[in-house]
Amino acid sequence: MRIDKFLKVSRLIKRRTVANDACDAAHISVNGRVVKASYDVKVGDKIEITFGERTLRVEVTDVKESTKKADAAEMYRVID
């Protein structure tokens, strides 16, 4: 699954277009490398999302094409 779609389905970012723009602006990195929106997400990948001064680090635990809002948080684990 593409990273822009993963970010939307997992509800880390609200809209896929916003996720795509964040990738274009180099705010998304996977395993320490800045990636494009077409990057293929795999279980175990460590995603880092930069929101201004704040940075969110998560590890991918599951990849699903679609999910309910209540189950979206099961697709990743927050890393501190």
HUZITA-V243976 format. One record per pair of residues at least 4 apart in sequence whose C-alpha atoms are under 6 Angstrom apart, sorted by the first residue. I is the first residue (numbers start at 1). J is the second residue. Records with the same first field share a line. If there is no record, write none. Layout:
BEGIN
I=J, J
END
This chain:
BEGIN
1=40, 41
2=38, 39, 40
3=37, 39, 41
4=16, 19, 20, 37
5=16
6=10
7=11, 12, 13
8=13, 14, 15, 16
10=72
20=37
22=27
23=27, 28, 36, 37
26=34
27=49, 50
28=34, 48, 49
29=33, 34, 35, 47, 48
30=46, 47
31=46
43=60, 61, 62
44=59, 60
45=59, 60
46=58, 59
47=57, 58
48=56, 57
49=55, 56
50=54, 55
51=55
57=79
58=77, 78, 79
59=76, 77
60=76
61=75, 76
62=75
END
